[in-house]
Amino acid sequence: IDNRETWGKKIDFLLSVIGFAVDLANVWRFPYLCYKNGGGAFLIPYILFLFIAGMPLFYMELALGQYNREGAATVWKICPVFKGVGYTVILIALYVGFYYNVIIAWSLHYLFSSMTTELPWLKCGNSWNSVNCTEFNGSLPDNSTSYAKNKNTPAAEYYERGVLNLHESSGIEDLGWPRWQLVLCLVVVVFILYFSLWKGVKSSGKVVYITATMPYVVLFVLLIRGITLDGSMDGIKAYLSIDFKRLKTLEVWTDAATQIFYSLGAGFGVLIAFSSYNKFDNNCYRDALLTSTVNCVTSFFSGFAIFSVLGYMAKKHGVKVENVATEGAGLVFIIYPEAISTLPGSTFWAIVFFIMLLTLGIDSAMGGMEAVITGLSDDFKILKRNRKLFTFATAFGTFLFALLCVTNGGMYVLTLLDRHAAGTSILFGVLIEAIGVSWFYGVDRFSEDIERMMGFKPGLYWRLCWKYVSPAFLLFVVIASLTSSDLSYDNYVFPEWANQIGWGVALSSMLMVPSYAMYKFCSLSGTFRERIAYCITPEHEHHMVAEGKVRQFKLRHWLAI
């Protein structure tokens, strides 16, 4: 008898999944990638990868969690030797929390700073500004490469000197003390997370009513405001200008593949955790199609709100759109705020924009933390009995590590974690997960499980994707991620030891897979063949091993689809 708690309403689950999948990257990464990689032409590999890998993996995770009603680790009762993958993704979700919450804290800092009549990043002459600070009224000096890379605008100085205090750090070896303003913001973020999650899906399922829907309201309002600005159409034209020649370069394909993968958020154990609280007969096939489509449409739609404003800025400074286009933190904490500060009613627009960033981030952070809590609670019953205490311990632990990222040189720690905590390691984790489900457990058996829940078997398309296409896709992305360049932040290149620490962090989660497999094998008794059999047979079929009936030892198991 299953007494697992379930979502209050179906919409709680859908909004939680959408809120998790839609995050800052939809706004600060996708539009820029689309623009850089041939505009509308980029949508071809993007949509292709969505259908052959993104949706199948999304569907697989939702079905896996819903059928087995377990978090990311214990779900591997279907193939015990793979339980290490569960620990890999739980660890990665934890690592991401160490720095992701800091980005939310910056948004909160900006939100508080916006509550003035004149926005603090409008002019030079503040305590944090340097002597080189220059306000641009009109054209750029000839020697400057790109407006977006200019570090001496009031907005850029406010971010790097006013908020981060980066100028007081000479590098990653010189972190300094945490900045109290950011520490306070971080405390607020961690408190919000704790009180959203402490009662499980009963509380978090209601928080997402606000955090998952608010970004859409704001994006729509910003878009309407954006397209009424002078020059906005130049921006949108640059965003969508189609250049099919770009499709000949490998970079476009790897960009599309990594973007679709990270954007949907399969593999962090979050989708498994969320769907494990569904009713057993819920139609998660429809949910997978709906939520992954919503996520991708959001990315595309946000590009209009971003590029209309970039077009306005380019016109205002008399430069091309390519000079103001940028991605990541530089876009949402420097370029966009600067554009907002020149509008009438700038305080209102700034407050609205940073509320959007806050709500984009907070439910994604909630998802990551829920993956850790559900994943470990299902494995260790003592944690389940003390859910509130465990949630507090997780939130507080996250806070302590995040303090490293709010020091003067914290940006360097954040850059390092962002590259390595969930880079190659998460791709590796999902590759192993896909192989475990479709090859070892078996696509045919997985399909029967789905039929038991929903009354229909997944079509041949999904079974082929799970068994062949998605693993091949993941292998491609893993290899692409290994060829990436050395770590740097602007002109600062990280020392060799920092790169090694980064790979150490990445390996620490990946090594869970082989080390648990060895532990599992050695802890079993019996002959070599029996131990292997117990390792790869679902736990509820272990009695069949004793009878010598092991389907994985038959060729037809591996050929079945």
C-alpha positions as CSV (number, residue, x, y, z in Angstrom):
1,I,0.0,0.0,0.0
2,D,1.4,3.3,-1.1
3,N,1.0,6.1,1.4
4,R,3.2,8.6,-0.4
5,E,2.0,12.2,-0.3
6,T,0.7,13.6,-3.6
7,W,0.3,17.1,-5.1
8,G,-2.6,19.1,-3.8
9,K,-3.8,19.7,-7.4
10,K,-2.6,18.7,-10.8
11,I,-1.7,22.3,-11.6
12,D,0.7,22.4,-8.7
13,F,2.8,19.8,-10.4
14,L,2.7,21.4,-13.8
15,L,3.6,24.8,-12.5
16,S,6.5,23.3,-10.4
17,V,7.9,21.6,-13.5
18,I,7.5,24.7,-15.6
19,G,8.9,26.9,-12.9
20,F,11.9,24.6,-12.5
21,A,12.6,24.3,-16.2
22,V,12.1,28.0,-17.0
23,D,15.0,29.9,-15.4
24,L,17.5,32.7,-16.0
25,A,19.1,30.9,-18.9
26,N,15.9,31.1,-20.9
27,V,16.4,34.9,-20.8
28,W,20.1,35.4,-20.7
29,R,21.4,32.5,-22.8
30,F,18.9,31.4,-25.5
31,P,18.2,34.8,-27.2
32,Y,22.0,35.5,-27.5
33,L,22.7,32.0,-28.8
34,C,19.9,32.3,-31.3
35,Y,21.2,35.7,-32.5
36,K,24.9,34.6,-32.6
37,N,24.2,31.3,-34.4
38,G,22.3,32.6,-37.5
39,G,19.0,33.8,-35.9
40,G,16.1,31.8,-37.2
41,A,18.4,29.2,-38.6
42,F,19.4,28.2,-35.1
43,L,15.9,27.1,-34.5
44,I,16.4,24.1,-36.9
45,P,19.0,22.2,-34.8
46,Y,17.3,23.5,-31.6
47,I,13.9,22.1,-32.5
48,L,15.4,18.9,-34.0
49,F,17.3,18.2,-30.7
50,L,14.2,19.0,-28.7
51,F,12.3,16.2,-30.5
52,I,15.0,13.6,-30.7
53,A,16.6,14.0,-27.3
54,G,15.0,16.7,-25.1
55,M,11.4,15.5,-25.0
56,P,12.3,11.8,-24.8
57,L,14.6,12.3,-21.8
58,F,12.0,14.6,-20.2
59,Y,9.3,12.0,-20.7
60,M,11.6,9.2,-19.4
61,E,12.3,11.0,-16.1
62,L,8.7,11.9,-15.5
63,A,7.6,8.3,-16.1
64,L,10.4,6.8,-14.1
65,G,9.6,8.9,-11.0
66,Q,5.8,8.4,-11.3
67,Y,5.9,4.7,-11.7
68,N,8.4,3.9,-9.0
69,R,7.3,6.7,-6.6
70,E,10.9,7.2,-5.5
71,G,13.5,10.0,-5.6
72,A,16.6,9.9,-7.8
73,A,18.6,7.3,-5.8
74,T,16.0,4.7,-4.7
75,V,14.4,4.8,-8.1
76,W,17.2,2.4,-9.1
77,K,15.6,-0.5,-7.4
78,I,14.9,-1.2,-11.1
79,C,18.6,-1.9,-11.6
80,P,20.5,-1.8,-8.3
81,V,24.0,-1.4,-9.8
82,F,23.1,2.0,-11.2
83,K,22.1,3.6,-7.9
84,G,25.4,5.6,-7.9
85,V,23.9,7.7,-10.7
86,G,21.2,8.8,-8.2
87,Y,23.9,10.0,-5.9
88,T,25.7,11.7,-8.8
89,V,22.7,13.8,-9.7
90,I,21.8,14.6,-6.1
91,L,25.4,15.8,-5.4
92,I,25.3,17.9,-8.6
93,A,21.9,19.5,-7.6
94,L,23.5,20.3,-4.2
95,Y,26.6,21.9,-5.8
96,V,24.5,24.0,-8.1
97,G,22.7,25.4,-5.1
98,F,26.0,26.6,-3.8
99,Y,26.2,29.3,-6.5
100,Y,22.8,29.5,-8.1
101,N,21.3,31.1,-5.0
102,V,23.9,33.8,-5.2
103,I,22.6,34.9,-8.6
104,I,19.2,35.2,-7.0
105,A,20.7,37.2,-4.2
106,W,22.2,39.6,-6.7
107,S,18.7,40.1,-8.2
108,L,17.4,40.8,-4.7
109,H,20.2,43.3,-4.1
110,Y,19.3,45.1,-7.4
111,L,15.6,45.0,-6.5
112,F,16.2,46.8,-3.2
113,S,18.6,49.3,-4.9
114,S,15.9,50.0,-7.5
115,M,13.6,51.5,-4.9
116,T,14.9,55.1,-5.3
117,T,13.8,57.9,-7.5
118,E,17.1,57.9,-9.4
119,L,18.6,54.4,-10.1
120,P,22.1,54.1,-8.7
121,W,23.6,52.9,-12.0
122,L,22.5,55.9,-14.0
123,K,25.5,58.3,-13.4
124,C,29.1,58.3,-12.3
125,G,30.3,60.1,-9.1
126,N,29.1,57.5,-6.6
127,S,31.4,56.1,-3.9
128,W,32.0,52.9,-5.9
129,N,32.8,54.6,-9.2
130,S,36.4,54.7,-10.5
131,V,38.1,57.7,-12.0
132,N,37.7,56.1,-15.4
133,C,33.9,56.1,-15.2
134,T,32.4,57.6,-18.4
135,E,28.8,58.4,-19.2
136,F,28.1,58.0,-22.9
137,N,25.9,60.6,-24.5
138,G,25.9,59.6,-28.1
139,S,28.7,57.9,-30.0
140,L,31.5,55.7,-28.7
141,P,35.2,56.5,-28.7
142,D,36.8,55.0,-31.8
143,N,39.1,52.6,-30.0
144,S,36.5,50.7,-28.0
145,T,35.7,47.2,-29.2
146,S,32.2,46.7,-28.1
147,Y,29.8,48.6,-25.9
148,A,28.8,45.5,-24.0
149,K,32.5,44.8,-23.0
150,N,33.0,48.3,-21.8
151,K,33.8,48.2,-18.1
152,N,33.7,51.9,-17.4
153,T,30.0,52.7,-17.9
154,P,28.1,53.6,-14.8
155,A,26.0,50.3,-15.1
156,A,29.1,48.1,-15.5
157,E,30.9,49.8,-12.6
158,Y,27.8,49.5,-10.4
159,Y,27.7,45.7,-11.0
160,E,31.4,45.0,-10.7
161,R,32.4,47.6,-8.1
162,G,29.2,48.6,-6.3
163,V,27.6,45.1,-5.9
164,L,30.4,42.5,-6.4
165,N,33.3,44.6,-5.1
166,L,35.4,42.6,-7.6
167,H,38.0,45.4,-8.0
168,E,39.3,44.6,-4.5
169,S,40.2,41.1,-5.4
170,S,43.3,40.2,-7.5
171,G,42.0,36.7,-8.4
172,I,40.6,33.5,-7.0
173,E,43.4,33.2,-4.5
174,D,42.4,36.6,-3.0
175,L,38.8,36.3,-2.0
176,G,38.5,38.6,1.0
177,W,35.6,38.7,3.4
178,P,31.9,38.2,2.4
179,R,30.1,41.4,1.5
180,W,27.5,42.1,4.2
181,Q,24.9,43.5,1.8
182,L,25.0,40.3,-0.3
183,V,25.1,38.1,2.8
184,L,21.8,39.6,3.9
185,C,20.3,39.1,0.5
186,L,21.5,35.5,0.6
187,V,19.9,35.0,4.0
188,V,16.6,36.2,2.6
189,V,16.8,33.8,-0.4
190,V,17.6,30.9,1.8
191,F,14.7,31.7,4.1
192,I,12.3,31.9,1.1
193,L,13.6,28.5,0.0
194,Y,13.2,26.9,3.4
195,F,9.7,28.1,3.9
196,S,8.7,27.1,0.4
197,L,10.0,23.6,0.9
198,W,9.6,22.7,4.6
199,K,6.2,21.1,4.2
200,G,7.1,19.2,1.0
201,V,5.0,19.5,-2.1
202,K,2.0,20.7,0.0
203,S,3.8,24.1,0.5
204,S,6.0,24.3,-2.6
205,G,3.1,23.5,-4.8
206,K,1.4,26.7,-3.8
207,V,4.5,29.0,-3.9
208,V,4.9,28.2,-7.7
209,Y,1.5,29.8,-8.3
210,I,3.4,33.1,-8.0
211,T,6.9,32.2,-9.0
212,A,6.1,30.3,-12.2
213,T,3.5,32.7,-13.5
214,M,5.0,36.1,-12.6
215,P,7.9,35.9,-15.2
216,Y,5.3,35.6,-18.0
217,V,3.3,38.6,-16.8
218,V,6.5,40.7,-16.6
219,L,8.0,39.4,-19.9
220,F,4.7,40.4,-21.6
221,V,4.8,43.8,-20.1
222,L,8.4,44.3,-21.0
223,L,7.8,43.2,-24.5
224,I,5.0,45.7,-25.0
225,R,7.2,48.4,-23.6
226,G,10.1,47.2,-25.6
227,I,8.5,47.3,-29.1
228,T,7.3,50.8,-28.5
229,L,10.9,52.1,-28.1
230,D,12.7,53.8,-30.9
231,G,15.1,51.3,-32.7
232,S,13.4,48.2,-31.2
233,M,12.8,46.8,-34.7
234,D,16.5,46.8,-35.5
235,G,17.0,44.6,-32.5
236,I,14.3,42.2,-33.4
237,K,15.6,42.0,-37.0
238,A,19.1,41.2,-35.7
239,Y,17.6,38.5,-33.4
240,L,15.7,36.8,-36.2
241,S,17.9,37.4,-39.3
242,I,18.4,34.0,-40.9
243,D,21.8,32.9,-41.9
244,F,21.8,29.3,-43.0
245,K,25.6,29.3,-43.7
246,R,26.1,29.1,-39.9
247,L,24.6,25.6,-39.9
248,K,27.8,24.3,-41.6
249,T,29.8,25.0,-38.4
250,L,29.9,22.5,-35.6
251,E,29.6,25.1,-32.9
252,V,26.0,25.8,-33.8
253,W,25.1,22.2,-33.3
254,T,26.9,21.8,-30.0
255,D,25.4,25.1,-28.8
256,A,21.9,23.9,-29.7
257,A,22.4,20.5,-28.1
258,T,23.8,21.8,-24.8
259,Q,21.2,24.5,-24.6
260,I,18.3,22.1,-25.1
261,F,19.7,19.8,-22.5
262,Y,20.4,22.3,-19.8
263,S,17.2,24.3,-20.5
264,L,14.9,21.4,-20.0
265,G,16.7,20.3,-16.8
266,A,16.5,16.6,-17.3
267,G,19.0,14.7,-15.2
268,F,19.1,16.8,-12.0
269,G,16.8,14.3,-10.3
270,V,14.3,17.1,-10.1
271,L,11.8,15.7,-12.6
272,I,12.0,12.3,-10.9
273,A,11.4,13.9,-7.5
274,F,8.4,16.0,-8.7
275,S,6.7,13.2,-10.6
276,S,7.1,10.8,-7.7
277,Y,4.4,12.7,-5.9
278,N,1.9,12.3,-8.8
279,K,-1.1,10.0,-8.7
280,F,-0.1,6.7,-10.3
281,D,-2.4,7.0,-13.3
282,N,-1.5,10.6,-14.2
283,N,-0.9,11.1,-17.9
284,C,2.8,12.2,-17.7
285,Y,3.2,11.8,-21.4
286,R,0.9,14.8,-22.0
287,D,2.7,16.6,-19.2
288,A,6.1,16.0,-20.7
289,L,5.0,17.4,-24.1
290,L,3.3,20.3,-22.6
291,T,5.9,21.5,-20.2
292,S,8.9,21.0,-22.5
293,T,7.1,22.9,-25.3
294,V,6.2,25.8,-22.9
295,N,9.8,26.0,-21.8
296,C,11.2,26.3,-25.4
297,V,8.5,28.8,-26.4
298,T,9.3,30.9,-23.4
299,S,13.0,31.0,-24.5
300,F,12.0,32.2,-28.0
301,F,9.5,34.7,-26.7
302,S,11.9,36.3,-24.2
303,G,14.2,37.0,-27.1
304,F,11.8,39.6,-28.3
305,A,11.7,41.4,-24.9
306,I,15.5,41.4,-24.8
307,F,16.3,42.3,-28.3
308,S,13.7,45.1,-28.7
309,V,15.5,46.8,-25.8
310,L,19.0,46.1,-27.2
311,G,17.9,47.7,-30.5
312,Y,16.8,50.8,-28.6
313,M,20.2,51.0,-26.8
314,A,22.1,50.5,-30.0
315,K,20.3,53.3,-31.7
316,K,20.7,55.6,-28.6
317,H,24.5,55.1,-28.6
318,G,24.8,55.1,-32.3
319,V,26.3,51.6,-32.6
320,K,25.3,48.4,-34.2
321,V,23.2,45.8,-32.3
322,E,26.2,43.5,-32.2
323,N,28.0,46.0,-30.0
324,V,25.4,45.8,-27.2
325,A,24.4,42.2,-27.6
326,T,25.8,40.0,-24.8
327,E,24.8,37.0,-22.7
328,G,24.8,35.9,-19.1
329,A,25.0,38.2,-16.1
330,G,26.3,41.0,-18.3
331,L,23.0,41.1,-20.1
332,V,20.6,41.1,-17.1
333,F,22.8,43.0,-14.6
334,I,24.5,45.6,-16.8
335,I,23.0,46.1,-20.3
336,Y,19.3,45.7,-19.6
337,P,19.3,47.7,-16.3
338,E,21.2,50.5,-18.1
339,A,18.6,50.6,-20.9
340,I,15.8,50.6,-18.3
341,S,17.5,53.5,-16.4
342,T,17.0,55.8,-19.5
343,L,13.3,55.2,-19.7
344,P,10.6,57.5,-18.2
345,G,9.4,55.7,-15.0
346,S,12.7,53.8,-14.8
347,T,12.1,52.9,-11.1
348,F,9.0,51.0,-12.0
349,W,10.6,49.2,-14.9
350,A,13.6,48.2,-12.8
351,I,11.5,46.9,-9.9
352,V,9.4,44.8,-12.3
353,F,12.4,43.5,-14.2
354,F,14.2,42.4,-11.0
355,I,11.0,40.8,-9.6
356,M,11.0,38.8,-12.8
357,L,14.7,37.6,-12.3
358,L,13.9,36.8,-8.7
359,T,10.9,34.6,-9.6
360,L,12.7,33.0,-12.5
361,G,15.5,31.9,-10.2
362,I,13.7,31.0,-7.0
363,D,11.5,28.1,-8.3
364,S,14.5,26.6,-10.1
365,A,16.4,26.7,-6.9
366,M,13.4,25.1,-5.2
367,G,13.5,22.3,-7.7
368,G,17.2,21.6,-7.2
369,M,16.8,21.5,-3.4
370,E,13.7,19.3,-3.6
371,A,15.7,16.8,-5.7
372,V,18.3,16.6,-2.9
373,I,15.7,16.4,-0.1
374,T,13.4,13.8,-1.8
375,G,16.4,11.9,-3.2
376,L,18.0,11.4,0.2
377,S,14.8,11.2,2.3
378,D,13.6,8.2,0.2
379,D,16.9,6.5,0.8
380,F,17.4,7.3,4.5
381,K,14.1,7.0,6.4
382,I,15.4,9.0,9.4
383,L,15.6,12.0,7.1
384,K,12.0,11.5,5.9
385,R,10.8,11.4,9.5
386,N,12.6,14.8,10.2
387,R,11.7,16.5,7.0
388,K,11.7,20.1,8.4
389,L,15.0,19.6,10.2
390,F,16.6,18.1,7.1
391,T,15.3,20.9,4.9
392,F,16.8,23.4,7.3
393,A,20.1,21.6,7.3
394,T,20.3,21.5,3.5
395,A,19.3,25.2,3.2
396,F,21.8,26.2,5.9
397,G,24.6,24.1,4.4
398,T,23.9,25.7,1.0
399,F,24.1,29.1,2.6
400,L,27.5,28.4,4.2
401,F,29.1,27.3,0.9
402,A,27.5,30.2,-0.9
403,L,29.3,32.6,1.4
404,L,32.4,31.9,-0.7
405,C,30.6,33.3,-3.7
406,V,29.7,36.6,-2.1
407,T,33.2,37.6,-1.1
408,N,35.1,40.3,-3.1
409,G,36.5,37.6,-5.4
410,G,33.3,35.5,-5.2
411,M,32.6,36.0,-8.9
412,Y,35.7,33.8,-9.6
413,V,34.4,31.0,-7.4
414,L,31.0,31.3,-9.0
415,T,32.5,31.1,-12.5
416,L,34.5,28.0,-11.5
417,L,31.4,26.2,-10.1
418,D,29.2,27.3,-13.0
419,R,31.6,25.7,-15.4
420,H,32.5,22.5,-13.5
421,A,29.8,21.6,-10.9
422,A,27.2,20.8,-13.6
423,G,29.1,20.7,-16.8
424,T,30.4,17.4,-18.1
425,S,29.3,15.6,-14.9
426,I,25.5,16.1,-15.4
427,L,25.8,15.1,-19.1
428,F,27.7,12.0,-18.0
429,G,25.0,11.3,-15.3
430,V,22.1,11.4,-17.7
431,L,24.0,9.3,-20.3
432,I,24.4,6.6,-17.7
433,E,20.8,7.0,-16.6
434,A,19.5,6.6,-20.1
435,I,21.7,3.5,-20.7
436,G,20.5,2.0,-17.3
437,V,16.8,2.5,-18.1
438,S,16.8,1.6,-21.8
439,W,19.5,-1.1,-22.0
440,F,19.8,-2.7,-18.6
441,Y,16.2,-2.4,-17.3
442,G,14.9,-2.6,-20.9
443,V,12.9,-0.3,-23.1
444,D,10.3,-3.0,-23.5
445,R,9.8,-3.4,-19.7
446,F,9.8,0.4,-19.2
447,S,7.1,0.6,-21.8
448,E,5.0,-2.0,-20.0
449,D,5.3,0.1,-16.8
450,I,4.0,3.1,-18.7
451,E,1.1,1.1,-20.0
452,R,0.3,0.0,-16.5
453,M,0.0,3.7,-15.5
454,M,-1.7,5.2,-18.4
455,G,-3.3,2.4,-20.4
456,F,-1.2,2.8,-23.6
457,K,2.3,1.9,-24.6
458,P,4.7,4.5,-25.8
459,G,5.0,4.5,-29.6
460,L,8.0,3.1,-31.6
461,Y,9.3,6.7,-32.0
462,W,9.8,7.1,-28.2
463,R,11.3,3.6,-27.8
464,L,13.8,4.2,-30.5
465,C,14.8,7.5,-29.1
466,W,15.3,6.1,-25.6
467,K,17.3,3.2,-26.8
468,Y,19.5,4.6,-29.5
469,V,19.0,8.3,-30.3
470,S,19.1,9.9,-26.9
471,P,22.2,8.0,-25.7
472,A,24.0,8.9,-29.0
473,F,23.0,12.5,-28.5
474,L,24.3,12.6,-25.0
475,L,27.6,11.0,-26.0
476,F,28.0,13.8,-28.6
477,V,27.3,16.5,-26.0
478,V,29.7,14.9,-23.4
479,I,32.5,14.9,-25.9
480,A,31.7,18.5,-26.9
481,S,31.9,19.5,-23.3
482,L,35.3,18.1,-22.8
483,T,36.8,20.2,-25.6
484,S,35.9,23.5,-23.9
485,S,38.5,26.2,-23.4
486,D,40.4,27.2,-20.2
487,L,38.5,29.0,-17.5
488,S,38.5,32.8,-17.7
489,Y,36.4,35.7,-16.5
490,D,36.8,38.8,-18.9
491,N,40.6,39.2,-19.1
492,Y,41.4,37.2,-15.9
493,V,42.6,33.7,-16.7
494,F,42.3,31.2,-13.9
495,P,45.5,29.6,-12.5
496,E,46.1,26.0,-13.3
497,W,45.3,24.8,-9.7
498,A,41.9,26.4,-10.0
499,N,41.2,24.4,-13.1
500,Q,42.2,21.3,-11.2
501,I,39.9,22.1,-8.4
502,G,37.1,22.5,-10.9
503,W,37.8,19.1,-12.4
504,G,38.0,17.7,-8.9
505,V,34.5,19.0,-8.2
506,A,33.2,17.5,-11.5
507,L,34.9,14.1,-10.8
508,S,33.6,14.0,-7.2
509,S,30.1,13.5,-8.4
510,M,30.9,11.3,-11.4
511,L,32.9,8.9,-9.4
512,M,29.8,8.0,-7.4
513,V,28.8,5.8,-10.4
514,P,31.8,3.3,-10.4
515,S,32.4,3.4,-6.7
516,Y,28.8,2.5,-5.8
517,A,28.8,-0.2,-8.5
518,M,31.9,-1.8,-7.0
519,Y,30.5,-1.5,-3.5
520,K,27.2,-3.1,-4.6
521,F,29.0,-6.0,-6.3
522,C,31.3,-6.7,-3.4
523,S,28.6,-6.5,-0.8
524,L,26.6,-9.4,-2.5
525,S,27.2,-13.1,-1.9
526,G,27.2,-15.9,-4.3
527,T,29.2,-16.9,-7.4
528,F,30.4,-14.2,-9.8
529,R,27.5,-14.9,-12.2
530,E,24.9,-14.7,-9.4
531,R,26.4,-11.4,-8.1
532,I,26.2,-9.9,-11.6
533,A,22.6,-11.1,-11.9
534,Y,21.6,-9.6,-8.6
535,C,23.3,-6.3,-9.6
536,I,21.3,-5.9,-12.8
537,T,17.9,-7.5,-11.9
538,P,15.1,-5.4,-10.5
539,E,14.9,-5.9,-6.7
540,H,11.4,-7.4,-6.8
541,E,12.6,-10.1,-9.2
542,H,15.6,-11.3,-7.1
543,H,13.8,-14.5,-6.3
544,M,14.1,-15.4,-10.0
545,V,17.9,-15.1,-9.9
546,A,17.8,-18.0,-7.4
547,E,15.8,-20.0,-9.9
548,G,18.4,-19.1,-12.6
549,K,15.9,-17.1,-14.6
550,V,17.9,-13.9,-15.6
551,R,16.5,-12.2,-18.6
552,Q,19.5,-10.0,-19.0
553,F,21.6,-13.1,-19.8
554,K,19.5,-13.7,-22.9
555,L,20.3,-12.0,-26.2
556,R,16.6,-11.2,-26.8
557,H,16.6,-8.8,-23.8
558,W,19.3,-6.6,-25.5
559,L,17.6,-6.6,-28.8
560,A,14.0,-6.0,-27.6
561,I,12.5,-2.6,-28.3
